[in-house]
Amino acid sequence: MLLIFPDFNTKKLYNMYVNAHSIHIEAEVEREKDHLLEALKLLEEAIVGYQKEADYEGIAQALQSRELTYKHLFLVSKDEVFAILAKKDAEASLEVTRENNLTSRLGSCYFRLGDVEILFENYEQAAENYQKALDNYSGTNSEKGNYKYHLGTALGKLGKTEEAEKMMLQGLSEIQKNHSEVDAFLTHVWESGCLMQLAELLTEKNREKAKEYLRQAQGIIENDPKLIIRKRQLEELKKTLVK
């Protein structure tokens, strides 16, 4: 939450009350509202703030947040510059993690590297990075399900439809079964994303099943007003998939 001070030292006083982590959280909120440029500005502040606090894990996390923001900018604009910037931040996050021996962050680093390889349609490399993310995973079972469905997405892009569907369904089951481990918003993001990817995967193979997955995703998205980005993505998907 922003603090307002009626004097000329607003910035100085603001920094006294708001640390890098708070700014980082604010950036995440702005991104999920689809306010991508605002999120970028805040993430820059967060990264500088983490450096001043010597919080290198915070820097690694903020770089991953910025990668995700650049990814969304690329998907909206189709400008490859944003994909390049996303990749650089994912690589930087991995370097910071290795340099500071932050072993618990390795899984998320490889996950973000998988993300950017998808943008460049390097699906083999994406699958390898997602597998490394799982091999180095440290976190909740619910988020591990999210990692698995992304691996399934990469496998689907490689034409391994059956293997991809199996991996996605396994991931979806883990997300749903362990939903209490994380905030409901995250569960809804991961669950709806997996269902949308299943719909895309099965559109040619099983149109009726694809329609059902898309219907389920729409139900989740319509019932959570915070899923602003997912709502936009759903409308884009509906234009190109199941009729």
C-alpha positions in Angstrom: 0.0 0.0 0.0 1.4 3.4 -0.9 1.9 6.0 1.9 1.1 9.6 1.2 3.1 12.4 3.0 2.2 16.0 2.6 5.7 17.4 2.4 8.7 17.7 0.1 10.5 14.6 1.6 7.9 12.2 0.3 10.4 9.8 -1.3 12.6 9.8 1.7 9.8 9.1 4.2 8.3 6.5 1.8 11.5 4.6 1.8 11.6 4.7 5.6 8.3 2.8 5.8 8.4 0.6 2.7 11.1 -2.0 2.2 12.1 -3.8 -1.0 9.9 -6.8 -0.2 6.8 -4.5 0.1 7.6 -2.9 -3.2 8.0 -6.3 -4.8 4.6 -7.4 -3.6 3.1 -4.2 -5.0 4.7 -5.0 -8.3 3.2 -8.5 -8.3 -0.2 -7.0 -7.6 0.1 -4.5 -10.5 1.2 -7.2 -12.9 -1.8 -9.4 -12.1 -4.0 -6.4 -12.8 -2.4 -6.3 -16.2 -0.6 -3.1 -15.4 2.6 -4.3 -16.9 4.6 -1.1 -17.2 3.8 -0.1 -13.7 5.0 -3.5 -12.5 8.3 -3.0 -14.3 8.9 0.3 -12.6 8.2 -1.2 -9.2 10.4 -4.2 -9.8 13.3 -1.9 -10.7 12.9 -0.2 -7.3 12.6 -3.6 -5.6 15.8 -4.9 -7.2 17.8 -1.8 -6.1 16.2 -2.0 -2.6 17.1 -5.7 -2.3 20.7 -4.9 -3.3 20.9 -2.2 -0.6 19.6 -4.8 1.9 22.1 -7.4 0.6 19.1 -9.6 0.0 20.3 -11.7 -2.9 17.5 -14.2 -2.7 15.1 -11.2 -3.0 17.0 -10.0 -6.1 16.7 -13.5 -7.7 13.0 -13.5 -7.0 12.5 -10.0 -8.4 14.4 -10.9 -11.6 12.0 -13.9 -12.0 9.1 -11.6 -11.5 10.4 -9.2 -14.1 10.9 -12.1 -16.5 7.3 -13.0 -16.1 6.3 -9.4 -16.7 8.4 -9.2 -19.9 6.8 -12.5 -21.0 3.3 -11.0 -20.7 4.5 -7.9 -22.6 5.8 -10.1 -25.4 2.6 -12.1 -25.5 0.6 -8.9 -25.8 2.8 -7.0 -28.2 4.5 -9.9 -30.1 7.7 -7.8 -30.0 10.6 -10.1 -29.6 12.6 -7.5 -27.7 10.5 -8.3 -24.7 11.2 -12.0 -25.1 14.9 -11.3 -25.2 14.7 -9.2 -22.0 12.7 -12.0 -20.3 15.4 -14.4 -21.2 18.2 -12.2 -19.9 16.4 -11.8 -16.5 15.8 -15.5 -16.2 19.5 -16.1 -16.9 20.5 -13.4 -14.4 18.3 -15.0 -11.8 20.1 -18.3 -12.2 23.5 -16.6 -12.0 22.6 -14.7 -8.8 21.3 -18.0 -7.3 24.4 -19.9 -8.2 26.8 -17.2 -7.1 25.1 -16.9 -3.7 24.5 -20.7 -3.2 20.7 -20.3 -3.0 20.0 -23.9 -3.7 16.3 -23.6 -2.7 15.8 -21.2 -5.6 17.3 -23.4 -8.4 14.0 -25.0 -9.3 12.3 -21.7 -9.9 15.3 -20.5 -11.9 15.0 -23.4 -14.3 11.2 -23.0 -14.5 11.6 -19.4 -15.7 14.2 -20.5 -18.2 11.7 -23.1 -19.5 9.2 -20.2 -19.8 11.4 -18.2 -22.1 12.4 -21.1 -24.3 8.7 -21.6 -24.9 8.5 -18.0 -26.2 11.3 -18.7 -28.7 9.7 -22.0 -29.7 12.7 -23.9 -28.4 10.5 -26.7 -27.1 13.2 -29.3 -26.5 15.2 -26.9 -24.4 12.0 -25.8 -22.6 11.2 -29.4 -21.7 14.8 -29.9 -20.4 14.6 -26.8 -18.2 11.2 -27.8 -16.9 12.5 -31.2 -16.0 15.5 -29.6 -14.3 13.0 -27.4 -12.4 11.3 -30.5 -11.1 14.6 -32.2 -10.3 15.6 -29.2 -8.2 12.2 -28.4 -6.8 11.7 -27.1 -3.3 8.2 -25.9 -2.4 4.6 -26.9 -2.0 3.1 -29.9 -3.8 0.5 -27.6 -5.3 3.2 -25.5 -7.1 4.9 -28.7 -8.1 1.8 -29.5 -10.0 2.1 -26.2 -11.8 5.6 -27.2 -12.8 4.4 -30.5 -14.1 1.7 -29.0 -16.3 4.2 -26.7 -17.8 6.4 -29.6 -18.6 3.4 -31.2 -20.2 2.9 -28.1 -22.3 6.4 -28.3 -23.7 5.9 -32.0 -24.4 2.7 -31.2 -26.3 4.6 -28.7 -28.5 7.0 -31.5 -29.3 4.1 -33.6 -30.6 4.2 -36.0 -27.7 0.4 -35.7 -27.1 -0.2 -38.7 -24.9 2.8 -38.1 -22.7 1.8 -34.4 -22.5 -1.8 -35.1 -21.5 -0.7 -37.5 -18.9 1.8 -35.0 -17.4 -0.8 -32.2 -17.5 -3.5 -34.2 -15.8 -1.0 -35.3 -13.1 -0.1 -31.7 -12.5 -3.7 -30.7 -12.4 -4.5 -33.3 -9.8 -1.7 -32.2 -7.6 -2.8 -28.5 -7.9 -6.3 -29.4 -6.9 -5.5 -32.0 -4.2 -3.1 -29.6 -2.4 -5.0 -26.4 -3.0 -5.0 -25.5 0.7 -1.2 -25.1 0.7 -1.3 -21.8 -1.3 -3.5 -18.7 -1.7 -6.7 -19.5 -3.6 -5.6 -17.0 -6.3 -2.5 -19.0 -7.2 -4.6 -22.2 -7.3 -7.0 -20.6 -9.7 -4.2 -19.3 -11.9 -2.5 -22.7 -12.1 -5.7 -24.7 -12.5 -7.2 -22.5 -15.2 -3.9 -22.3 -17.0 -3.5 -26.1 -17.0 -7.1 -26.5 -18.3 -6.5 -24.0 -21.1 -3.4 -25.9 -22.1 -5.3 -29.2 -22.1 -7.9 -27.6 -24.3 -5.3 -26.4 -26.8 -3.5 -29.8 -26.7 -6.6 -31.8 -27.5 -8.5 -29.6 -29.9 -7.6 -31.7 -32.9 -7.5 -35.1 -31.1 -10.6 -34.9 -29.0 -12.7 -31.8 -29.7 -15.4 -32.6 -27.1 -12.9 -33.1 -24.3 -11.1 -29.9 -25.3 -14.4 -28.0 -25.1 -15.0 -29.4 -21.6 -11.6 -28.3 -20.4 -12.2 -24.9 -21.8 -15.6 -24.7 -20.1 -14.0 -25.6 -16.8 -11.3 -23.0 -17.2 -13.9 -20.4 -18.0 -15.8 -21.2 -14.9 -12.8 -20.7 -12.7 -11.9 -17.5 -14.4 -15.4 -16.0 -14.3 -15.6 -16.8 -10.6 -12.4 -15.1 -9.6 -12.3 -11.3 -10.5 -8.6 -11.2 -9.8 -7.8 -13.4 -12.8 -7.6 -10.4 -15.2 -4.7 -11.7 -17.3 -6.3 -15.2 -17.5 -9.5 -13.6 -18.7 -7.7 -11.9 -21.5 -5.8 -15.1 -22.4 -9.0 -17.1 -22.4 -10.7 -14.7 -24.9 -7.6 -15.0 -27.1 -7.7 -18.8 -26.9 -11.4 -19.0 -27.7 -10.8 -17.1 -30.9 -8.4 -19.7 -32.2 -9.5 -23.0 -30.7 -12.8 -24.8 -30.1 -15.8 -23.6 -32.1 
